[in-house]
Amino acid sequence: MGTKVFAASQNQTNSDKTYSVTFKLNINWIVSNGYASLTKVTGGYGSCIDHVYVDNSSVTNATNGQIKGSSGYTQQVDDKSEGNSLSWSITRNYKPVKVPASGANVGATYFATLKRGNSTWKFQTTNRAY
């Protein structure tokens, strides 16, 4: 019997509350023998309309769960500033965590601050495999 391994991805597109900017957040992960590992996160945003622009953005990549051979839950988190980058890509092989399991988390959250004139507002979207 060989090891059962599969790779998956999940693409997400959301707009800010004014529908002036469309954000993309895509995650890739691998599952092997009941453990999942986040491997790549990509994202960015499209053209801005109505005099809105992205002032700043960041992404948090995270897994939470039982790592093979350990007990209890372990968080693996990376926060990365993306400034006003139109597109970005982060490759990171986290230690696999047991899935599906209560409290398990494999995914990413994209944060942005948008601005139009003197008005600013926040945008946030999360894309999770588990």
Beta strands, then each sheet from edge to edge (+ up, - down):
strand 1: 5-15
strand 2: 22-32
strand 3: 35-45
strand 4: 53-65
strand 5: 74-81
strand 6: 87-91
strand 7: 97-98
strand 8: 105-116
strand 9: 119-128
sheet 1: 1+ 2- 3+ 6-
sheet 2: 1+ 2- 3+ 7-
sheet 3: 5+ 4- 8+ 9-
end
